[in-house]
Amino acid sequence: MLESVYVLWHIHRMPNGEDDEKIIGVYASNLDARSAQARVSDKPGFIDCPEGFLIVEYKIGKDSWEEGYLTEVYSR
């Protein structure tokens, strides 16, 4: 039985300071996620920001965010 999945993200900091986050895919192993990273790393955008890749392991059936959240209000 599969106990974890591995999510391949790409995060690129935009000139305005915001993060542009993309989920490339969800994989059954870290090796599968690294293979996917290799497949897309020479594509437009990704090739210019190779440091933006991140692989995160998520346990199936376990909460990944338990703390709640607060919304920040920005005034201009």
N, C-alpha and C positions, 0 to 999 in steps of 0.2 A: 504494500500500500504506500502511496506517495505521502510523505510527511511534510515536505517543504516544496515551495516553488521559488524560482529565482527570477526577479524582475530586472530587466535591463532598461535603464533610464539614460537619457541624454539631457544634460542641463547646460544651457548656454546663457551667460549673463548678457543682457541687452544693454545698449548704450545708455538707456534711461535708468539702469540699475535694477530693473525687474528681471526675474529668471524666466526663461522660456524652457519649460519642461516637457519632454516627450517620453512616453513609454514606448520603447521599441518592441518589446514582447515579454511574454511570461514563459518560462522554461522549466523543465523537470529537473535540470541539474545545472550546477555552476558552469560545467564544461559546455553545455548547450548554450548558455547565455554568453560565454566568452566566444564561442563559435559565431553566434549571431553578431556580436560586436565586430568581429573580424570581417564578416560579410558586408556590413554597412559602413565601416570606418573610412572607406575611400569614396563614399558618396558625397555629393554637394552638401556643404554645411558641416557635416560631420568631419570631413577631412581638415577643415579649418579650425576645428575645436576638439582635438583628440582627447584633451584632458576632461571633457565634459561627461564621459561615460561613467556610469555607476551601476553596479550589480548589488541588489539587496535581496537577502533571503527572507522569505515570509513563511512561517509555520502555518500549515493548513489547520483550520479550526481554532486558531488562537487570535484573540484581539491584538491588533497592531497599534492601535491608538486608544489609550484608556484614560487619558488625562482630561478630556474635554478641550475646549478652546475658547479664546476670547477674540472678538473682532476689533481690530484697531480702526479708528476713524481718523482719516487724514484730512487736515484742513489746508487749504491753499491760500 
